[in-house]
Structures are given as C-alpha cells and as structure tokens.
C-alpha cells in the first residue's frame, strides 16, 4: 500500500471506530494475528497498510488541534512525569550552553554561538529548510515461509528503478515473492508447521554470552555477490554458525517462562537474504532523513550530556521483530534512549526515536501506522514483565518530522500483551485488549518558547528512565540468592 493511498485513512480513536473500520473488510471478520490461516494476505515487502494496522488492535488519540497553552500540547501528568519535572527544570536553569542556545533562537542571528548545542542548532536549521514528499518505510510485513533448496537456487529478480517509490510500486504490482529463510533458520518443515509462536514457546537455549547486539556502528551487510564468504546473519561469523535455537531469550510471563524470538534470530532481509533492494528500502535512510535524525539526536544528547545520567541517545537502528507464528514483521527505528552499563537489551531501550523528512500532516496516517507497528514490535520483542517499563507513559516515542517534534506514548494492559502472545481476546470489544497511542505536539524547533517547553520534558524522561532502571536492577538483586 503506497503512502499516498493511506492519506484517505483515518485511524480509529475508539473501539467503536475500530469496529466500523473492520466492517469495511469482510475478510477481517474474526481475523487475528495468530490465526492458523490468516485471511488477510500480508504481502511480502509491503509496508503496513490499514488491514494490517487493524489486526494490531491499535487506537490513536489525536493531539490538541490548535494548542494555545503549553498544557494543551503536553501535560506531564498524562505520561506520569510530574515527579521529575521540577528536577529537570532546575538542571536547565544552571546550564550555560542551554541559555546560549535559547538566546540564539530568539535573536535568529546568522552566527551560531559556541557551546554544547551548536551542532544541534545547525542541524535544526538545516532540517527546517528541507522540502520533500518522500517517506521511507520502517516496517515490512511477511508471511511465515519455509526454506527449500529450490528457492535457494533461484534468487529473486532485481527490482528496477532508482527511487523508493518506483521500487515499492514495482513490488506491489508484481507477483508476491515467497520469503526465503536463511540457512541459520533451516529446520524440518514438518516440525515448523507444528511449532508454536515464538511469543509462547517454552524452554529455549540461552543466547551466546559473547554477543554484542547493541553496537552503535553496525556495518552494512554485504550481499553474497559482494562477499561470498560473508555470513547470512550480521552477528554471525563463518566459523561459528548459529543454530535456530540460539539467540532466543527467556522472559517471565504470568503463565511462566516465555520465549521471544529476538532480533538476533532474523537476518537483515525479510524476503530474502540476497535482496539488496529490500535492504535499501528498510535500512538506508534518505539523505534528508539523516539530516532530521542528526538534528533530533544532537538536541537530545546536548540536553542530557552533562547530567551524569547513565544513558545516551543512540542512532543505532535497532531491529524489533514481532513474530506471530503465521505472520511476522520487523521494524527498524532511527535510534533509542540507551541505558549504559546494562547487558540485556530489553532493559537498555527506554524510548524509541523515529524521524521523517516530510511534514507530518502530509503523511499523517502512514507515519502513525509505522510508529504503531514499531511500538507493537517493541512490546513483542521485549515485554519485560514486572519492569517499570510497562507502567503508564514509559513506552515512549520521540519523533521529529522535518522541523517539528512529537512525543508519543503507548497505553496498554496485560490483556493486550496476551493478545500479542496468543491471540486471546481477538473477538472481544474489551478496551483492555487494545493498545492506545497518545500523541502530543508539535514543538517547532525554530520557536524558542516551544523549545523551552520541550527541553525539561526530555530531561524528565531521561531522569525517570535512570530511576526506573535503578529500581529494576535493585529488584533483581534483591531476589538473587546469596553467593
């Protein structure tokens, strides 16, 4: 589904809205993600469309249409941040570089003053002058597939065209290509058909202790034509191949241990490990989006750089995979809030970063559906039962579309997590079986008043993340047996 066609879509805000949207598609009647034979065909290499979005059971709360007061844009109580706001404001009052930055925005002088915010301000000015209609997809859906030798001997055809729009149009108009599995995932097909969803699988093997899944400078994967000896998996060496069981993590759920297929299980490509065109669609941001990403991450980093908090704002495009047995998708973000000094990835990610070079109101529905897909993949990959990450306002997106910043957070209950794990509640109209996305903004990066309002919110988010992690680690240490 092209981004142009999604602009006719209005995302549901209530359960009643969702039911009306479902009624438009008879094939969605009683459909759910874990269904043995999913009635909705999830096209290979297609970006998320309205049908797939409806299956995620996501509602979207609209922001204030014409905000007048700061509280119209964002009330800290909505996201449970009020406890940290006073501390955040105090830290900024004594921050000399922050004061220089605010004065520079007010004067709008050509000369950017020296200081911690100099690079951020330069990138913000650049982002505010971008004119583009192009939007890169961040979530690709694929049906479950089985690897065969015949598929391995016939690689997919090259996709002609230079622009992302041409490639996407070509794939949507052509016959769907059945996704191939990597050699690392090669299993007996009969066993696979009877296999439970990774969101409910039990007793896995522990991941290798020497893995480093959060490197901030991942090298771009090469195709076999470029490097025939290269491994199929980005974290795999030729001399140490992984088995299908490796790379899984065990997490506690109310029903007991549950295994989630972590992003390390999946090669970078979803349709084929040898398809550079799909790699380009999902993993290579446009030059314009790199400018916006730099502007946002530099600004966030400058705000927290001197706080001594154990964190950093990373540009690592972390893979988040949601696997529902018969259908799956992988989403990549433009970065995240990374807690340092912690080994497990699920504890480290405390907020997601997503950017677009286009104005949000020009691609509103498409952008929101992608952000929702990222949030669901985050929950499916790292549910983190018992962690404060699941409390109100903790699953946060910090987004920038061109020169405007938005804050999103997801609201959900255990019933929704159970739907992601097993499909339970798929026929229910219980609001607790839905995820609700709350959107706040925009904050104009060229407006000094709006940036003064945004800054303490960002610092408060970082402070809360540090306190939450400290509490989680203390809880873990308290239940560990004495040595």
C-alpha positions in Angstrom: 0.0 0.0 0.0 1.5 3.3 -1.0 1.8 6.2 1.3 -0.4 8.2 -1.0 -3.4 5.9 -0.5 -3.0 5.9 3.3 -3.9 9.6 3.3 -7.5 8.7 2.9 -7.3 6.6 6.1 -8.5 7.9 9.4 -7.1 5.8 12.3 -9.6 4.7 14.9 -9.7 6.6 18.2 -12.3 4.4 20.0 -13.2 0.7 19.9 -16.4 1.7 18.1 -14.3 3.4 15.4 -12.2 0.3 15.1 -15.3 -1.9 14.7 -16.6 0.3 11.9 -13.2 0.1 10.1 -13.1 -3.7 10.5 -16.6 -3.8 8.9 -15.2 -2.3 5.7 -13.2 -5.5 5.1 -15.3 -8.7 5.3 -12.1 -10.8 5.1 -11.1 -9.3 8.5 -14.1 -10.8 10.3 -12.8 -12.6 13.4 -9.3 -12.5 12.0 -6.4 -12.2 14.3 -2.6 -12.3 14.1 -2.1 -15.9 15.4 -4.8 -17.4 13.1 -3.8 -20.7 11.6 -4.8 -19.5 8.1 -4.8 -15.7 8.2 -7.5 -14.4 5.9 -5.6 -11.2 5.2 -2.7 -11.7 2.8 0.4 -10.0 4.2 2.3 -9.1 1.1 6.0 -9.7 1.1 7.9 -6.5 1.2 4.8 -4.3 1.5 4.7 -1.5 4.1 2.0 -1.6 6.7 -1.5 -0.9 5.4 -4.8 -0.3 7.0 -5.8 -4.0 7.2 -2.6 -5.0 8.9 -2.9 -2.0 11.2 -6.4 -3.1 12.3 -5.1 -6.5 13.2 -2.7 -4.9 15.6 -5.7 -3.5 17.5 -4.2 -0.1 17.9 -6.3 3.1 18.7 -4.9 6.6 18.2 -5.7 9.6 20.4 -5.5 12.8 18.5 -3.4 15.8 19.9 -5.0 19.2 20.5 -5.9 20.7 17.1 -4.9 24.3 17.9 -2.8 24.3 21.1 -2.9 27.7 22.9 -1.2 26.9 26.2 1.8 24.7 26.9 -0.5 22.3 28.8 -2.6 21.9 25.6 0.5 20.4 23.9 1.6 18.2 26.8 0.6 17.7 30.4 3.4 15.8 32.3 0.7 14.1 34.4 -0.6 12.3 31.3 2.7 10.4 31.0 3.5 10.1 34.7 6.4 12.6 34.5 5.3 15.2 37.1 7.7 13.7 39.8 10.7 14.5 37.6 9.7 17.8 36.1 11.0 20.1 38.9 14.4 18.4 38.9 14.6 18.7 35.1 13.8 22.4 35.2 16.4 23.0 37.9 19.1 21.3 35.9 18.4 23.5 32.9 18.4 26.8 34.9 22.1 26.3 35.6 23.1 25.1 32.1 25.1 27.9 30.4 25.0 26.3 26.9 21.3 25.9 27.1 20.9 29.6 27.9 23.1 30.5 24.9 21.0 28.2 22.6 17.7 29.9 23.7 19.1 33.4 23.2 20.3 32.3 19.7 16.8 31.1 18.8 15.4 34.4 20.0 17.9 36.6 18.1 17.8 34.4 14.9 21.3 35.6 14.1 23.3 34.0 11.3 26.2 33.3 13.7 25.6 30.2 15.9 27.2 30.6 19.3 29.8 28.2 20.5 28.6 25.6 23.0 27.2 22.1 23.5 24.1 23.0 21.4 26.0 24.4 18.4 25.8 21.3 16.3 22.2 20.6 17.3 21.1 24.2 16.3 23.0 23.9 12.9 21.2 20.6 12.1 17.9 22.0 13.2 18.3 25.0 10.8 19.1 22.6 8.0 16.1 20.4 8.8 13.8 23.3 8.8 14.7 24.0 5.1 14.0 20.5 3.8 11.4 20.2 1.1 10.5 16.6 0.2 7.5 14.3 -0.2 9.5 11.1 0.1 8.9 8.8 3.1 10.9 5.7 3.9 9.1 2.6 5.2 10.2 1.3 8.6 8.1 -1.8 8.9 7.8 -4.6 6.4 5.3 -7.5 6.9 6.0 -11.0 5.7 4.0 -14.3 5.9 5.7 -17.3 7.5 7.6 -19.3 4.9 9.7 -22.4 4.7 13.2 -22.7 3.2 13.7 -25.1 0.3 16.6 -25.9 -1.9 14.7 -24.9 -5.0 14.2 -21.4 -3.5 17.9 -21.1 -2.6 18.8 -21.9 -6.2 16.6 -19.2 -7.7 17.3 -15.8 -6.1 14.7 -13.1 -6.5 14.8 -10.8 -9.5 16.4 -7.4 -9.3 13.9 -4.6 -8.8 14.4 -1.8 -11.5 14.1 1.8 -10.7 16.1 4.3 -8.6 13.6 5.8 -6.2 11.9 4.1 -3.3 8.5 4.9 -4.8 9.4 3.1 -8.1 10.7 0.1 -6.2 7.7 -0.1 -4.0 5.3 0.3 -6.9 7.1 -2.4 -8.8 6.8 -4.8 -5.9 3.2 -4.0 -5.2 2.2 -4.5 -8.9 4.3 -7.7 -9.4 3.5 -11.2 -8.1 4.4 -11.6 -4.4 7.7 -13.3 -3.8 7.6 -16.0 -1.2 10.1 -15.1 1.5 13.0 -17.4 2.0 14.6 -18.4 5.3 18.3 -18.0 6.0 20.4 -21.1 6.4 20.6 -20.4 10.1 16.8 -20.8 10.4 16.7 -24.0 8.3 14.6 -26.6 10.1 12.5 -29.6 9.2 9.4 -28.1 7.5 7.0 -30.6 9.2 8.4 -29.6 12.6 8.0 -25.9 11.7 4.3 -26.3 10.8 3.6 -27.7 14.2 5.8 -25.2 16.0 4.2 -22.7 18.4 4.6 -19.0 18.1 7.9 -17.7 19.4 5.9 -15.4 21.7 4.7 -18.5 23.6 7.5 -21.1 23.0 9.0 -22.6 26.2 12.4 -23.7 27.4 14.8 -22.1 24.9 18.5 -22.1 25.0 20.2 -19.0 26.4 21.8 -16.6 23.9 25.6 -16.6 23.5 27.2 -14.6 26.3 29.8 -13.0 24.0 27.2 -11.3 21.7 27.1 -7.5 21.5 23.8 -6.7 20.0 23.8 -3.0 20.7 26.9 -1.8 18.8 26.2 1.7 17.7 28.1 1.4 14.5 26.8 -1.7 12.7 28.5 -2.3 9.4 26.2 -2.6 6.4 25.6 -6.2 5.4 27.1 -7.3 2.1 25.3 -9.5 -0.4 26.8 -12.8 -1.4 27.9 -11.3 -4.8 30.0 -8.8 -2.9 31.4 -11.2 -0.4 30.7 -14.9 -1.0 32.2 -15.9 2.4 30.1 -13.4 4.4 27.7 -14.9 6.9 24.0 -14.6 6.3 23.4 -13.1 9.7 25.0 -9.8 10.7 26.2 -11.1 14.1 27.3 -14.5 12.8 30.9 -15.5 11.9 31.6 -18.2 9.3 33.4 -20.3 11.8 30.7 -20.1 14.4 27.3 -20.6 12.8 24.2 -20.3 15.0 21.6 -23.0 15.4 17.9 -22.0 15.2 17.6 -22.2 18.9 20.4 -19.7 19.7 19.5 -16.1 20.1 16.3 -16.6 22.0 15.7 -15.1 25.4 13.5 -16.4 28.2 11.3 -13.9 29.9 8.8 -14.5 32.8 5.1 -14.1 31.9 2.1 -14.6 34.2 1.9 -18.2 32.8 5.6 -18.9 33.3 8.7 -18.7 31.2 8.0 -17.5 27.7 10.5 -17.4 24.8 10.7 -14.4 22.4 12.5 -14.6 19.1 14.9 -11.7 19.5 16.1 -9.6 16.6 19.3 -11.6 16.5 17.3 -14.5 15.0 16.5 -12.7 11.9 18.8 -11.7 9.0 18.6 -8.1 7.9 16.4 -9.0 5.0 12.8 -10.4 5.4 12.0 -11.6 1.9 15.5 -12.9 1.0 19.0 -12.6 2.5 20.2 -11.8 -1.0 17.9 -8.9 -1.9 19.7 -5.6 -1.8 16.7 -3.6 -3.0 14.7 -4.5 0.1 17.7 -3.8 2.3 17.8 -0.3 0.7 14.0 0.2 1.4 14.1 -0.7 5.1 17.6 0.1 6.2 19.0 3.0 4.2 17.5 6.4 5.3 17.4 9.1 2.7 19.9 12.0 3.0 17.1 14.3 4.1 16.1 11.9 6.9 19.7 11.7 8.1 19.6 15.5 8.5 16.5 15.3 10.6 17.8 12.4 12.6 21.1 14.3 13.3 19.1 17.3 14.4 17.0 15.4 16.9 19.7 13.1 18.4 22.1 16.0 18.7 19.5 18.1 20.5 18.5 15.2 22.9 22.2 14.5 23.6 23.0 18.1 24.3 20.2 18.3 26.9 21.5 15.3 28.9 25.2 15.3 28.2 26.2 17.0 31.4 23.7 15.3 33.7 25.9 12.3 34.6 22.9 10.1 33.9 23.9 6.5 32.8 22.4 6.9 29.3 23.0 8.1 25.8 20.8 8.9 22.8 21.9 6.3 20.2 21.4 6.4 16.4 21.7 2.7 16.2 18.8 1.4 14.0 17.8 -1.3 16.4 15.8 -4.2 14.9 12.5 -5.0 16.6 10.8 -8.2 15.5 7.2 -9.3 16.1 6.5 -12.9 15.3 3.0 -14.3 15.4 3.7 -17.8 14.1 2.0 -17.5 10.7 2.9 -13.8 10.1 5.7 -11.6 11.2 7.3 -8.3 10.7 10.5 -6.5 11.6 10.7 -2.8 12.2 13.8 -0.5 12.5 13.8 2.7 14.4 16.1 5.7 13.9 17.5 5.4 17.3 16.6 5.0 21.0 17.4 6.0 24.6 20.1 3.6 25.5 20.9 2.9 29.2 24.6 2.3 29.6 26.2 -0.3 31.9 23.4 -2.9 31.3 23.9 -6.0 29.3 20.3 -7.1 28.4 18.8 -5.1 25.5 15.3 -5.2 26.9 16.4 -3.2 29.9 18.5 -0.8 27.9 15.9 0.5 25.5 13.8 3.2 27.3 12.5 5.2 24.4 12.4 5.0 20.6 13.4 7.6 18.1 11.7 8.0 14.7 12.2 10.8 12.1 10.7 11.7 8.8 11.9 14.5 6.5 8.3 15.2 5.4 5.7 17.3 7.2 3.7 15.1 9.5 0.3 16.4 8.3 1.2 15.4 4.7 1.7 11.8 5.5 -0.1 11.6 8.8 -1.8 8.2 8.6 1.2 6.4 7.0 3.6 7.8 9.6 1.3 6.9 12.5 0.8 3.4 11.3 4.5 2.9 11.1 5.1 4.3 14.6 2.3 2.0 15.9 4.0 -1.0 14.2 7.3 -0.1 15.9 5.6 0.1 19.3 4.0 -3.3 18.9 7.2 -4.8 17.7 8.9 -3.3 20.8 6.3 -4.9 23.1 6.5 -8.2 21.3 10.3 -8.3 21.3 10.8 -7.1 24.9 7.6 -7.3 27.0 9.7 -7.0 30.2 7.2 -8.4 32.7 7.5 -6.8 36.1 9.6 -3.9 34.9 8.6 -0.3 35.3 8.8 0.0 31.5 5.3 -1.3 31.4 3.9 1.4 33.7 1.9 4.4 32.3 3.8 6.6 29.9 7.0 4.6 29.8 6.9 3.2 26.2 7.7 6.5 24.6 8.5 7.6 21.0 10.4 10.8 20.4 9.7 11.8 16.8 10.8 14.6 14.5 9.1 15.3 11.2 11.0 17.9 9.4 11.4 20.7 12.0 8.6 19.6 14.3 9.0 17.3 17.4 6.3 15.0 18.6 6.1 12.8 21.7 4.0 9.6 21.7 3.4 7.0 24.4 1.6 3.7 24.4 -1.1 2.8 26.9 -1.9 -0.9 27.3 -2.7 -3.7 29.8 -1.7 -7.3 30.4 -4.7 -8.4 28.2 -3.2 -6.7 25.2 0.2 -8.4 25.8 -1.7 -11.7 26.0 -3.3 -10.9 22.6 0.2 -10.4 21.1 1.4 -13.7 22.7 -1.6 -15.9 21.9 -4.3 -14.0 20.1 -6.6 -14.2 23.1 -9.3 -11.6 23.1 -9.3 -11.3 19.3 -13.1 -11.4 19.2 -13.6 -9.1 22.2 -14.6 -5.5 22.3 -13.0 -5.1 25.7 -10.9 -1.8 25.6 -8.2 -3.6 27.6 -7.4 -5.8 24.6 -6.4 -2.8 22.6 -3.2 -0.6 22.6 -3.8 3.2 22.7 -1.2 5.6 21.2 -1.3 9.1 22.7 0.3 11.8 20.5 1.5 15.2 21.7 2.9 18.1 19.8 4.2 19.7 17.7 7.1 21.5 19.2 8.6 23.8 16.5 12.4 23.7 16.7 12.6 27.2 15.3 10.3 28.6 18.1 12.3 29.5 21.3 9.2 29.3 23.5 8.3 25.8 22.3 11.8 24.5 22.8 11.9 25.9 26.3 8.8 23.9 27.0 10.1 20.7 25.4 13.5 20.7 27.0 12.5 19.9 30.6 10.1 17.2 29.4 13.0 15.4 27.6 15.3 15.7 30.6 12.5 14.4 32.9 12.1 11.4 30.5 15.8 10.7 30.9 15.8 11.1 34.7 12.8 8.8 35.0 14.4 6.2 32.8 17.5 6.2 35.0 15.5 5.9 38.2 13.3 3.1 36.7 16.4 1.1 35.7 17.9 1.6 39.1 14.7 0.3 40.7 14.6 -2.7 38.3 18.2 -3.7 39.0 17.7 -3.3 42.7 14.6 -5.6 42.5 16.6 -8.2 40.5 19.5 -8.1 43.1 17.0 -8.5 45.9 15.6 -11.8 44.6 19.0 -13.3 43.6 20.3 -16.0 46.0 23.2 -15.0 48.2 26.5 -16.3 46.9 
